[in-house]
Amino acid sequence: MSHSIIAAAFESRLLAWAKVRATPLKVVVENETYTPTDGVTYLRAFTLPAITDSNTLSGDHRLYTGVFQINIVTSSGKYRTEASGIVDELAALFPLNLRIPRGGLVALVMTPVAPGPGIPDGNTFTVSASFQYRADTN
């Protein structure tokens, strides 16, 4: 349940930013149906939750960790300049140690946003940008 709250915290920040960009971007979240238009850049966002832990002998603490990943899907044949620029924007949007409160939790960005390798797939080229997160409860 708490990983869902964390995902919603990061997704809401991403959605709000994507709407107000000079060139707005479509953000597709987990389990959302979307048919992309050829040549249009869009984002796919999802969480990769890790095992929930507890750091107290009494068991009253919960530690939620994982990775928030945003795939930047662009047209193939454009090298990676557009995607790299968006990765830089995402790094500014989710700076290290950012705290986002939501639903009784505080989601914390634990690592800087980092790009993954570019993945060509037919007419598209995808670059991922991700960071690790955590949230603690008692």
BADRENDO-79293 format. One record per residue (C-alpha): residue in three letters; chain; z negated, x, y. Coordinates in steps of 0.5 Angstrom, whole numbers, plus 2048, in hexadecimal, padded with zeros to 3 digits. Layout:
> ALA_A_Z_X_Y
...
end
This chain:
> MET_A_800_800_800
> SER_A_7FE_805_805
> HIS_A_805_809_804
> SER_A_808_803_806
> ILE_A_804_803_80D
> ILE_A_806_80A_80E
> ALA_A_80D_809_80C
> ALA_A_80D_803_811
> ALA_A_80A_808_817
> PHE_A_80F_80D_816
> GLU_A_815_808_816
> SER_A_813_804_81C
> ARG_A_813_80A_820
> LEU_A_81A_80C_81D
> LEU_A_81C_805_81E
> ALA_A_81A_805_825
> TRP_A_81D_80C_827
> ALA_A_824_80A_824
> LYS_A_825_804_828
> VAL_A_824_807_82F
> ARG_A_828_80E_82D
> ALA_A_82E_80F_832
> THR_A_832_80D_82C
> PRO_A_82E_808_827
> LEU_A_82D_80A_820
> LYS_A_82C_805_81A
> VAL_A_826_806_816
> VAL_A_826_804_80F
> VAL_A_81F_803_80C
> GLU_A_81D_803_805
> ASN_A_820_7FD_801
> GLU_A_824_7FB_807
> THR_A_82C_7F9_805
> TYR_A_831_7FC_80A
> THR_A_838_7FD_809
> PRO_A_83A_803_80E
> THR_A_840_803_812
> ASP_A_845_809_811
> GLY_A_844_80E_816
> VAL_A_83D_80B_819
> THR_A_837_810_818
> TYR_A_831_80D_816
> LEU_A_82A_80E_813
> ARG_A_826_80D_80D
> ALA_A_81F_80D_80D
> PHE_A_81A_80D_807
> THR_A_813_810_805
> LEU_A_812_814_7FF
> PRO_A_80B_813_7FD
> ALA_A_806_818_7F9
> ILE_A_800_817_7F5
> THR_A_7FB_813_7F9
> ASP_A_7F5_818_7F8
> SER_A_7ED_818_7FA
> ASN_A_7E9_81D_7FD
> THR_A_7E2_81B_7FC
> LEU_A_7DE_81A_7F6
> SER_A_7DC_813_7F8
> GLY_A_7E3_811_7F7
> ASP_A_7E3_80E_7FE
> HIS_A_7E8_812_801
> ARG_A_7F0_811_800
> LEU_A_7F5_816_802
> TYR_A_7FC_814_803
> THR_A_802_819_803
> GLY_A_809_81A_802
> VAL_A_810_81B_806
> PHE_A_813_817_80B
> GLN_A_81B_818_80A
> ILE_A_820_816_80F
> ASN_A_827_817_80C
> ILE_A_82D_817_812
> VAL_A_833_815_80F
> THR_A_839_817_813
> SER_A_841_817_812
> SER_A_843_81D_80E
> GLY_A_848_822_811
> LYS_A_843_823_817
> TYR_A_83F_829_815
> ARG_A_838_827_816
> THR_A_837_828_81E
> GLU_A_836_820_81F
> ALA_A_831_820_819
> SER_A_82E_827_81C
> GLY_A_82D_824_822
> ILE_A_829_81E_820
> VAL_A_825_822_81B
> ASP_A_822_825_822
> GLU_A_821_81E_825
> LEU_A_81D_81C_81F
> ALA_A_819_823_81F
> ALA_A_817_821_827
> LEU_A_816_81A_824
> PHE_A_811_81C_81F
> PRO_A_80E_822_821
> LEU_A_809_826_81D
> ASN_A_802_823_81D
> LEU_A_804_81C_820
> ARG_A_7FF_816_81E
> ILE_A_802_80F_81E
> PRO_A_7FC_80A_81D
> ARG_A_7FE_804_819
> GLY_A_7FB_7FF_814
> GLY_A_7F4_802_814
> LEU_A_7F7_809_813
> VAL_A_7FA_80F_817
> ALA_A_800_812_814
> LEU_A_800_81A_816
> VAL_A_807_81E_816
> MET_A_804_824_812
> THR_A_80B_829_812
> PRO_A_810_829_817
> VAL_A_817_825_816
> ALA_A_81B_82A_812
> PRO_A_823_828_810
> GLY_A_825_829_809
> PRO_A_82C_82B_806
> GLY_A_832_827_808
> ILE_A_835_822_803
> PRO_A_83C_821_803
> ASP_A_83E_81A_7FF
> GLY_A_845_818_800
> ASN_A_846_815_807
> THR_A_83E_817_809
> PHE_A_83A_81D_80A
> THR_A_833_81C_80A
> VAL_A_82D_820_80D
> SER_A_826_81F_80B
> ALA_A_820_820_810
> SER_A_819_820_80D
> PHE_A_812_821_80F
> GLN_A_80B_821_80B
> TYR_A_806_81C_80D
> ARG_A_7FF_81A_80B
> ALA_A_7FA_814_80D
> ASP_A_7F3_814_80B
> THR_A_7EE_80E_80A
> ASN_A_7E7_80D_808
end
